[in-house]
Amino acid sequence: MNQKNGRTDPGPLRERARSLSISQATIDETLEWATPRQLDAIDRMLATELANREASKRARLMRQARLPVPKSLDGYDFANVRLPDGYTKEQLTGLDFAAKAQDLVFYGKTGRGKTHLATALGMLAIEQG
């Protein structure tokens, strides 16, 4: 936890505890009696729990997606990809279509990277939650 004016700053601990649905009353009471070392231990425990939950969520989403083989956009050759007029590669890789609940349709000859692109975008969406 951060030191602020010689005292431990409870801000990050409060945020983590609230994101785990711990009541404000419980947080306030704990902050009253806990020593700075105890607060550091509690904060570390909450941060670890949040990280573990996020990792579990991503693993669950990967299982649910049933992607054929993990792929990424690193090194993907966009030379054979034609996007609609006014639509950029950055919009595609930024997952703008997902935020707008739009569908994508990939079509073309065999071996052009349609499945690779779809899988990589799916994995990117999972990574971003």
C-alpha positions in Angstrom: 0.0 0.0 0.0 1.1 3.6 -0.6 2.5 5.8 2.1 0.7 9.1 2.4 1.8 11.7 4.9 3.4 9.0 7.1 0.2 7.0 7.1 -0.9 4.1 5.0 -3.2 5.2 2.2 -6.3 2.9 2.4 -7.6 3.9 -1.1 -6.4 0.9 -3.1 -7.5 -1.5 -0.3 -10.9 0.1 -0.3 -11.2 -0.3 -4.1 -10.2 -3.9 -4.0 -12.5 -4.8 -1.1 -15.5 -3.1 -2.7 -14.8 -4.9 -6.0 -15.1 -8.2 -4.0 -18.4 -7.0 -2.5 -17.1 -6.4 1.0 -19.3 -3.9 2.8 -18.2 -0.4 3.4 -18.9 -0.9 7.2 -16.6 -3.9 7.3 -13.9 -2.0 5.4 -14.2 1.0 7.8 -14.1 -1.1 10.9 -11.0 -3.0 9.7 -9.2 0.2 8.8 -9.8 1.4 12.4 -8.2 -1.5 14.2 -5.6 -2.9 11.7 -2.0 -2.0 11.9 -0.2 -0.8 8.8 1.5 -4.3 8.3 -1.9 -6.0 8.7 -3.4 -3.6 6.1 -0.5 -4.4 3.8 -1.2 -8.1 4.2 -5.0 -7.7 3.7 -4.3 -5.5 0.6 -2.0 -8.2 -0.8 -4.5 -10.9 -0.2 -7.3 -8.9 -1.9 -5.1 -8.1 -4.9 -4.1 -11.8 -5.2 -7.8 -12.9 -5.0 -8.8 -10.4 -7.8 -5.9 -11.6 -10.0 -6.9 -15.2 -9.4 -10.5 -14.5 -10.3 -9.5 -12.7 -13.5 -7.3 -15.6 -14.5 -10.1 -18.0 -13.8 -12.5 -15.9 -15.8 -10.2 -15.8 -18.8 -9.6 -19.6 -18.6 -13.4 -20.2 -18.4 -14.0 -17.9 -21.4 -11.3 -19.8 -23.4 -12.9 -23.1 -22.7 -16.4 -21.8 -23.6 -15.1 -20.3 -26.8 -13.8 -23.7 -28.0 -11.3 -22.1 -30.3 -9.7 -24.6 -32.6 -6.0 -23.6 -32.0 -4.8 -20.5 -30.1 -3.7 -17.8 -32.5 -2.7 -14.2 -32.2 -2.4 -11.2 -34.4 1.4 -11.0 -34.0 2.8 -11.3 -37.5 -0.6 -11.8 -39.1 -0.4 -10.7 -42.8 -3.2 -8.2 -43.5 -2.1 -7.9 -47.2 -4.9 -10.2 -48.3 -7.6 -8.7 -46.1 -10.0 -6.2 -47.6 -12.1 -4.2 -45.2 -15.3 -2.3 -46.0 -14.7 1.4 -47.1 -14.1 3.6 -44.1 -13.3 0.7 -41.8 -9.7 0.5 -40.6 -7.4 -2.3 -39.3 -7.2 -0.5 -36.0 -11.0 -0.6 -35.7 -10.9 -4.3 -36.4 -8.1 -5.1 -33.9 -9.6 -2.6 -31.4 -12.8 -4.8 -31.4 -15.0 -1.9 -32.3 -17.5 -4.3 -33.9 -17.9 -6.2 -30.6 -18.8 -3.0 -28.7 -21.4 -2.2 -31.3 -22.7 -5.8 -31.4 -21.9 -6.1 -35.1 -21.2 -9.3 -36.9 -18.2 -10.0 -39.1 -18.3 -12.1 -42.2 -15.0 -13.5 -43.5 -15.0 -15.0 -47.0 -12.4 -15.9 -49.5 -10.4 -18.8 -50.9 -9.0 -21.5 -48.7 -5.7 -20.7 -46.9 -6.1 -17.0 -46.8 -6.2 -16.7 -43.0 -9.9 -16.3 -42.3 -9.9 -18.8 -39.4 -6.6 -17.4 -38.1 -8.0 -13.9 -38.0 -11.3 -15.0 -36.4 -9.5 -17.0 -33.8 -7.0 -14.2 -33.0 -9.9 -11.7 -32.6 -11.7 -14.1 -30.4 -8.6 -14.5 -28.2 -8.1 -10.8 -28.1 -11.7 -10.3 -27.0 -11.2 -12.9 -24.2 -8.0 -11.1 -23.1 -9.9 -7.8 -22.8 -12.6 -9.5 -20.8 
